[in-house]
Amino acid sequence: MTDYSVSISVNGRDYLWPKRPTVVVCIDGCERAYIDRAVEAGAMPWTARILSEGSDLPADCVVPCFTNPNNLSIVTGQPPSVHGICGNFFYDPASDTEVMMNDPKLLRAGTILAAFQAAGASICVVTAKDKLRKLLGHGLSFGPDGAVCFSAEKCDQTTLAEHGIEDARAFLDCPVPEVYSADLSEVVFKAGVALLKQKRYDIVYLSTTDYIQHKHAPGDPVANDFYRMMDSYWAELDALGATVVLTADHGMTPMHNPDGTPHVVYLQTILDEMLGENRARVILPITDPYVVHHGALGGFATAYMPEETDLADLCAKLRALDGIEWVGTGAEGCARFELPEDRMGDIIVISAATTAVGSSPERHDLSSLKEPLRSHGGLSTQAVPMILNRKLRGLDAGLQVRNFDAFDLGLNRAIVEG
């Protein structure tokens, strides 16, 4: 018989053994308004009920408000200063290379998923894009009776040895979805439901893509249809007896002019004018292999400066620019936003809500942007939902909930009958 009083310690936090399957969902790019508008339109009947019968809390994601830092914060229960993943992309001064942050060797902390599997729990992870799969699956063992961890993007390439399932596409009986589509996220949920029907997994982690949110504002019919789809799968997970925890990796905000053209502060261009051409090096941590829907434009940048630079003076000048919300030294930014200092530059720049921060115009290919730019990264996209299909206990009044509290709420605070 399972001892539900057992707790697993991970990165300084204790988590109780799940009495029911615990499903944590990271809805990529979900500002709360998407849910509110879809509920008002009658598109989310299950969610409408859960908002009153379950738990509905405001929460904050980690800054920079990008996919990789926040997904890894959720599955480690800690901010990037602990797990080390501070962007989708970073600059490694030691090798003088710009590096994608999708290699598990860059992780500095173990995951809740791996710790529970090591203690005997069954684990299932499905993510939309393959860029996250190895990070989320770090420390998991696969093969017969092992974990399942695969991406919807490459569901036709899975093996038992590497992903815990042979040919997930055939198992799901669906075509491989286009990476730039709502279908990519739907396959994530279709897989989560199908796998939970097949086996009572102890912990399930599902992570979507924000393709729809980049292109459609809250209340848009396409956005409402997307949230209607998700709502129907959440209802199925609930019907299977799961504790369902819904949160997000970041929100989304319009970053365009009235005529629909991107509203951008080009930081590399500005620093070239101030310091000399290419004496500074701007890094945009939003950069990943999937830039069609945002053109590598977001709300957060870091930059490396020549040694003789007066950082205080430079920061003061940048703060005075239109479209900039926050500027500080790397040390100041890392202390405020809980980031690893050795993976951030000499300064950190965060743009205002309706403005993107870019490098220089010639370094951004915006030809694929068919709709006015909507993106994320800065403080204006930090607010995210935290919704559970169960009531909670033991929450301190005034507690500031973070998205990386999702497993604490689902495992330790949710009121679940055995």
N, C-alpha and C positions, 0 to 999 in steps of 0.2 A: 504494500500500500504506500502511495506517495505521501511523504511528510511535507505538508504545505507550510510548516513553520520554518523550513529550511530557507536560509537566505544566502545569496551569492554576492560577494564583495567584488566590485569592479571600479577601478579608478577612484577609490575612496568613498564610494556610495554602495549601500546594501540594497539588494532587490529580492523580494520574496518569490518563492516558486509559484508559477501561475496555476490557479485552480481551474481555469478554463483557458482555451487557446487565447493568447493575447496578440492582437493584430495592430501594429502601429503603421499608420499610413502617412507618408510625407507627400502632400499635394504640392507639387512644384509650382511656385509663382502664385499661390493662393492668398491674395489679400481678402479680408473678411467680406468686403462688398460683393464679391462674386457669389458667395453663399447667400447673403441677405437678398440680393436681387433675384437669384434663382428660386429661393424659398417664396418670395413675394409673388413670383410668376407661377407658382404651383408646380415647379419642375422638380422639387426635392421633397416629396412627402415624408420619407423616412427621416431625413435630417430635420424637417420642421417639427416632427414629434420628439426627436431626441434632444433638440434644443431646450425643450421644457421638461422632459422626463429624465434626461441624463445630466451631463455637466457641460457648461459652456463658459470658458475662461479666456480672457485676453492674454496673449503671450507675446514675447519678443524672440526673434531669431538672433543669431550672432552676426556681427558686422566684421567683414564685408558680407552683405546679404546675397551670397552666391550659393550655388548648388553643392559643390563639394564640401566646403567648410561646415555647412549646416547639416547635411546628411551624416557626416562623420561626428558632429557634435551630438546628434540625436542617438546614434548607435554606441557612442562612448559615454554619454551622460556628462560631457565636459566641454568647455570652450576650446578654441584652437590653440590657446597657450598650453594646453595639456596634450592634445592629440597631434598638433603640428600642421594640420591641413588648413591653410589660411587663404586659399583661393582655388580656382580651377587651374591656375597657372602662376608660376613664380620665377624669380631670377636667382640663380645660384652663383654668387660671386666667386666661390672657390673654383668652379669650373668655367666661369664666364659664359654660362649658357642659360637660356630661358627654357623652363621645364614644365611640362604638364604635370599637375599634381594628381595623377591617377595610378601611381606605383605604390604598392603597399609598403615598400621599404621606407617611404617618407612618413609613415605613421609612427607616432611616438607613444601610443597607448593602445591597449587591447580593446576589443569591443564587447559589449554586453552579450551579443549573439555568440561569440566564440566562448566566452566564459560559461554561459549556460550550457552550450553543447558539451564542454569539457566536464560539466557536472552531470551529464546524462540527458539533457533536454533535446527534443527534436526541433530543428530550426529550418525555416523556409524563407528565402529572400528572393524577391523578384523586383528588378529595377527596369526602367524604360530604356535608358541608354547604357551601352556597354562600358562607357568610361568609368562608371561607378562600381561595376560588378566586382572587380578584384579588391577594391578598398573595402566594400561592405562584406565581402567573403573572407577577408583576412583572418587567419587563424582557424577557420572552419575546416573540418575534414569531410571528404566526400566518399563516393563509393556506396556499396550496399549498406543500408541503414544509416547512411551519413546525412549531412545537410543537403538541401537543395538551394542553389544560388545561380541565377542566370538572368540575362537581359532579354526584354521583348525584342530589342533590335536584332539580336542574333539567336533567336529562339530555335532556328533550324540548325544550329551548329553545336548543340549541347551534347555532352557525353556524361556517362555515369561517373567517370573518374575525375573530371574537371568541374562538373556542374551539379552532380548528384541526380541527373535525369538524362535518359537517352532521348534525343530528338523531341524537345519540348513542343515544337511546332506540330508534330504528328500527334502527340498527347492531347494538345488543345484543339486539333483539327481546324486550324485556321491558317490563312496565308501569313507570311512574314509581313508585318506592317511597315509602311513607309516611315522613316525616321522623323520626317517633318509632317506629322499628322496626329490627329486625336486618337487614331487607331492604336498608336504605340502605347498610350496610357491604358486604353481599354484592354489590351492583351495582358498588361500587368494585373488588372483586376480579375480578368477571366481566369488567369493562371492561379491567382490567390484563392479564388473560390473553388476551382476544380481540385487543387492540391489539398485544400482543407477538407473537402468532401471525401477525398481518397484516404487521408490520414489525419488524425487529430494532432496536428503540430502544436507544440507548446508555445512557440513564439514565431510569428510571421511578420516580416518587414516588407512593405510595398512602397515603391518610390516611383513617381510619375515624371512626365516631362511638361514644361510650361509653354509648349508651342502655341496652344490656344490663347493663353493669357498674354503672350507677347503680341498677339494680333487682334485680340478682341477685348473690349472693355467690359466691366461688370454690367450685367443686364442685356448685353447684346444677345440676340437670339442664338448665335452660334455658341457663345459662352454658356448660356442657359441649357442648351442641348448637351453640352459637354458635362455640366454638373448634374444634369438629369441621369446621364449614363452612370456616373460615379455613384450617385445616390442609390441606384438600383442594385449595384454590386455590394455597397455597404449594407444594404438591407439583407442581402443574402448572407453576408458574413455574420451579421447579428442573428439571423435565423439559425445559423449553425452553432450558436451558443458562444461565440467569441466575444471577448472584451475588445471593443473597437476604439482606438485612439486616433483622432484625426488632427494633424498639425501641418505645418508647411515649412519649407526651407527659406522662403522670403516672400514678400509681397510683390507688387508691380505698380508702376506709375507711368503716365504719359511723359515722354521727353521729346516733345516736338513743338514747332512753331504753329501759329494759327493756320498757315498754308500747308501744314502736314510735313514739312521738311524737318529733319532732326535738329534739335536745339542742343548744341555741343560747345563746351569749352575745350579747346584743343591744348592740353597741358604741355606736350612736347614743343609745340610751336611757341607757346608763351615762354617756356624756360630757355629755348634757343635764343629768343630775343633778349632775355635778361642776362644770360650767362655765356652766350656763344653757342654756335651750332653743335649739337650732339655732345655737349659737355655734360649734360644731365641725361639720365636714362629713365624713361617712364615705363612702368609696368602696369598693365591693366589685368587684374586677376580674374575678370569675367571671361577672358579668352579661353576657348576650348575648341574641340574639333567641330562644333555645331554652331556656327556664327551666322547662318543664313537669316535667322529671325531677329538678331540684335546687332549684327555688324561689329561685334566686340566693343560695343558702347554700353557703358553702365554708369553707376553712380560712385565708383570707388577707384582710386588710383594710388600707387606708391611710386616714389622716384628716388633714384640714387644720384647724389650730388658730388661735384669735385670737392676734395678735402678742404680747400680753403673757404668754402661757402659759409657765409654767416646765416645759419639756419633760422635763427629768430627773425632776422630782418627779411629773409625770403618768405617765411610763413606769413609775416605781417602784410607783405605786398600781395600775396596770393589771396589772403582773406578779403582784401578790398575789391576783388574782382566780382563782377556780376555773375550770378549762377553758381557761386561757391558757398556751401553751408558750413564746412568745418575744415580747418587746416591745422596740422600740428607736426612736430617732429616725430620720427619713427618711435622713439621711446615714449612720447606722450600718447601717441595713438595706440601703441601696444598695451600700455597700462590701462587706458580707458576701455578699449574694446577686447581685451584679453586675447592678444595675438602674440605669436612667437617673434621676438625681436630679431632673431637671426634670419628670418624669412621675410622681413619687411625692409623697405628702403629707409633713406634718411628723412624723408617727409611722407606724410599721408594726406591725401586730398579727397574730400567728399563733396560731391556736387549737390546743389539744391534739388528740390523734389521734381521740378519739371525740366531739369537740365542734365544732360549726360556729360561725362568727362571722357575725353578721348586722347589719343596721342597726337597725331597730325593728320590733316585731311587725306594726304596721299597714302597713309598706312591703314585706311579703313575702306574696305570694299562694301559700299552700301547699295550696290546694284540689285541685290536680291531683296531689299526691303520694299515690299509691295504695299504695305500699310504704314501709317504714321508710327514712328518709333515708340514702343513701350518697353521699358527695361527696369533694372533693379540694381541694387548694390549699396545704396546709401541709407541714411537714417530714415528717410521717408518710406522705405520698404521694409522696415524692421518689424512692424506689427503683423502678427500672424494669428490664426485661430488655434484654439486647443479645445477640442470637442470630444467627449466620451459618451458612450451609450450606457454609462453607469453613474450613479451618484458617487461622490468622493467623501472620504473622511480624513480628518487630521490635517487639514490645510490651515496654516496660520493666517490670521487676518492681515490683509495688506501684502501678502506674499507676491513678489514679482515673478510670475511664471515664465520660464524660458522654453523654447521648443525642445531643448535637450532634457527637459523634465518628463518627456512623454512616457518613458519606461517606468520612471518612478511613480507617476500617476496611475498608469495601467496595472502595474504589478503590486505597488505598495498602498495606494490610496483608493483604488476602485473597490466599491462594495460588491463582492461577488459571492454568490452562494456556491457551495461545493458541488 
